[in-house]
Amino acid sequence: DLTQQPKVLPIGGAPGQLRWWLAAAAFLLLLVGQSIYFHHEKKSLTEIIHQQAEKIETLERELARKAPANTDPSTTIPDNSDNISEDRSSHTAKVPAQVPLSETGSRYQATAKVKKEFPVNGAAVSPPINTPVENLQVSEYTEEPPAVTAAQSFTDNSTNHDPNHQRSSSDVPGTLESIGLFSLQPPAPKIALPVTGVNPAPTQNQGRFSIGAHHTLLATSEKMARVIQRPMGPNNRVFNNTRAMTGTTRLTGVSAQYQSKNNWLLESGLSYRQTSLSTEHRALLRFMDRRNNGNNAPFDFEYALNTPSGSVDITVRADQTDPTETIDEFENIAIAVNMEQTFDYLSIPFSAGYQFGRGRLRAQLTSGLLFNFLTRHSIDISGTIINANLQSRQITHHRSSGNGSKNTTVDFLSAIGVNYQLNHNLRAQISPTMLIPLSDRHNDPYIKTTGFSAGVDVGLYLNF
């Protein structure tokens, strides 16, 4: 009977509230850390820019201080270059004129041509032309160049370089002939800046609409799955056709397809469908099952035949081969019946699928429903009596009352195939296809059927 101790909440409230406070603190620390980092990077970039500016200004002052006046009027120097000479005792270089500095780290280039000869073991050696300003060793000028502007001194070397300026008229060995400064630029800092403006092109395909024509050829098989005993009527002789009805199904029509940006497909259309089925059945009767008992009159044999397409009443009329001969009442009468049925529909598919791949050759998987609207149904029955004493005269048939064909049927549609992009607007497609009936073709409540159709669909589509 001890009383329960009260629960003490942790500091900061309930555990759920504490988690929210910790998440907010972590987010605040992240913002502060990013702010400090980018502030440090900006400060480093500013220092680099100022250092480069100071170096350039120092070189300009040094060159301006040591440059003497040009007193030789016979000396001609191109306008877009600086001719500088030196001896082996001085090791300084100049950059003429003031160069504008950009806060964003723009590149600076000079166009003067450099070629320096040094006697090494009695032979003249030429160093590389592209020598940084900091590494140049320059003495006093032997010739005074004319006054040039900053625009003339700092022009693009890639367009104003003249190989003739590398040759000197000086006969004195070891003198610095024409000097050219190349690629004078500050190092570009590596800072990742957010990209604004034009968005990158999407990696996924844009949604597109296509329309085309297709033809489907399928092999069809249907059989009876179950037969329920029907009430006895005037005709008590009933046979079940246990053989499957086989044939073909053809669909020809137009189809419209829409492909979304994430490769999902929606498809529909309108097709003319024709299903042709045939089967063979044999019924075994006795001579006593005839309807007319007169020996001289035609003999009529009647019975009902259950098929996957419903029940059919069949009447076979036969004549006696030898009217003078007496036929035993228990003699077997075999009847072979060939049945052909044709169903014509207008079919509308509604399917969805997904497309794989991004090249010209792609695979796709689709499934959906196919709604069929009956436009015509025909039955053709032919057969013969297999008995030496009787010969066939006529075979007729008619549907049992109330057991006609359904006006609307539904099939399950499934296809997996490939399509090939012939050009920007034209696409060819081939797809193995399967149809499974979801309802019977007939209205007979005593017969349940099953079946399937399998084949290939070929189409040509125009993309928009």
Buried (B, 14 or more C-beta within 10 A) or exposed (E): EEEEEEEEEEEEEEEEEBEEEEEEEEEEEEEEEEEEEEEEBEEEBEEBBEEBBEBBBEBBEBBEEBBEEBEEEEBEBBEBBBBBBBBEEEEBBBBBBEBEBEEEBEEBBBBBBBBBBBEEEEEEEEBEBEBEBEEBBBBBBBBBBEEBEBEBBBBEBEEBBEEEBBEBEBEEEEBBBBBBBBEBEBEEEEEEEEEEEEEEEEEEBEEEEBBBBBBBBBEBBBBBEEBEEBEEEEEEEBBBBEBBBBBBBBBEBEBBBBBBEEBEBBBEBEBEBBBBBBBEBEBEBEBEBBEEEEEEEBBBBBBBBBBBBBBBBBBBBBBBEEEEEEBEEEBEBEBBBBBBBBBBBBBBBEBEBBBEEEEEEBEBBBEBEBBBEBEEBEBEBEBBBBBEBBEBEEBEBEBBEEBBBBEEBEBBBBBBBBBEBEEEEBBBBBBEBBBBBEEBBBBBEBBEBBBBBBBBBBBEBEBE
